[in-house]
Amino acid sequence: MLLKQILMPFGYLAIRHPHKWVVDWFYPALATLLTLLGLLYATEVSLLLAKGGMVSSLLSFVQSLPGFYIAALAAIATFGRADIDSVLPEPTPEVKVKFIGGENIVKLTRRRFLAMLFSFLTAESIVLIVFSIFAIELSSSLSLFSAYGVNVGWWISVLLLALFFFAFYQLIAATFWGLYYLGFKLHE
């Protein structure tokens, strides 16, 4: 049960909405693919993961985000306008909630949607920071891995980069979606 509670911020990904998959999965996957194709053509993979490389530079930006996400989460939780607790218009995002007796589908209010979104963004940014630190530290020894004449370290590096860029672009896309809701939709 404790593990379920710890992983609850990732429950945002379980929200059902017809357009949400585009923000959560399609845009990040497309941006990751385009980024990897461009970077693999333009530079050496090991330089991207090395200390002082691109991942390291982006990490310094990502490290500043959890504090802002937590502040946004606190503001959403304490926001005083009554309309923030009204259900979002159609198509209304929904989430499956487990109660003691079973499961119910709950239509989300603005407050609940934004709280789930910024909770997810906080958790994902923390995971991305830890992942990046491990990837940067691991990258120096990846060039040593090879098997049957194949540079396995290069493939592991590409996989690490793909995971990093996917999570990074997912973070950026969801952040902009959250800013859209906070800046525009909340005032309608």
C-alpha positions, -999 to 999 in steps of 0.1 A, spaced: 0 0 0 28 24 8 44 19 -26 11 27 -42 9 60 -22 45 69 -32 37 63 -69 3 82 -67 17 114 -84 21 93 -116 -17 87 -114 -19 118 -137 -10 95 -165 -42 74 -159 -65 104 -165 -87 97 -195 -92 125 -220 -95 123 -258 -66 147 -264 -44 140 -234 -24 112 -250 -11 137 -276 4 159 -248 16 130 -227 29 106 -253 28 117 -289 45 152 -287 73 139 -264 79 108 -286 80 129 -317 103 156 -302 126 128 -288 128 111 -322 136 144 -340 161 154 -313 179 121 -314 181 120 -352 195 155 -352 220 150 -324 232 116 -336 239 131 -370 256 162 -356 277 149 -327 291 120 -307 268 103 -283 293 102 -255 297 140 -256 260 144 -249 261 124 -217 295 135 -205 299 160 -177 294 194 -192 275 180 -221 239 186 -232 222 164 -206 243 181 -179 233 215 -192 196 206 -193 199 190 -158 209 224 -143 176 238 -157 155 208 -146 169 210 -111 152 244 -106 117 231 -115 105 210 -85 103 241 -63 82 260 -88 59 229 -93 54 226 -55 46 263 -53 20 259 -81 6 229 -63 2 248 -31 -15 277 -49 -39 254 -66 -47 236 -33 -55 269 -16 -70 289 -44 -102 305 -31 -125 309 -61 -155 285 -61 -154 279 -99 -121 260 -96 -141 232 -79 -166 229 -108 -163 200 -132 -143 207 -164 -164 211 -196 -168 184 -221 -148 164 -230 -143 162 -192 -111 144 -181 -119 114 -159 -100 92 -136 -107 58 -121 -107 60 -83 -107 30 -61 -128 32 -30 -132 5 -3 -161 -12 -21 -148 -9 -57 -139 15 -85 -157 46 -97 -151 69 -126 -147 105 -114 -151 135 -136 -123 160 -127 -127 195 -115 -102 221 -124 -86 219 -90 -82 182 -90 -69 181 -126 -43 208 -119 -34 192 -86 -28 159 -103 -9 176 -131 15 196 -109 19 166 -85 30 146 -115 53 173 -128 70 176 -94 75 138 -92 87 135 -128 112 163 -124 127 147 -93 129 113 -111 145 131 -142 171 148 -120 181 115 -103 181 96 -136 203 123 -152 228 122 -125 231 84 -128 233 86 -166 260 112 -165 281 93 -140 276 60 -158 284 74 -193 322 75 -188 323 37 -184 298 29 -212 325 30 -239 341 -1 -223 311 -23 -231 312 -43 -262 300 -78 -271 305 -98 -303 321 -68 -320 291 -46 -312 296 -14 -292 270 -21 -266 279 10 -247 269 32 -276 235 15 -277 230 19 -240 240 56 -243 214 60 -270 188 43 -249 197 66 -219 194 96 -241 161 85 -255 147 80 -220 161 113 -208 147 133 -238 113 116 -236 109 124 -199 123 159 -206 99 166 -234 70 151 -215 78 174 -186 79 204 -210 47 195 -228 27 189 -196 41 221 -181 29 241 -210 -5 224 -208 -7 232 -171 3 269 -178 -25 270 -204 -50 258 -178 -37 282 -151 -33 312 -174 -64 309 -197 -89 281 -189 -90 289 -152 -104 324 -160 -132 313 -184 
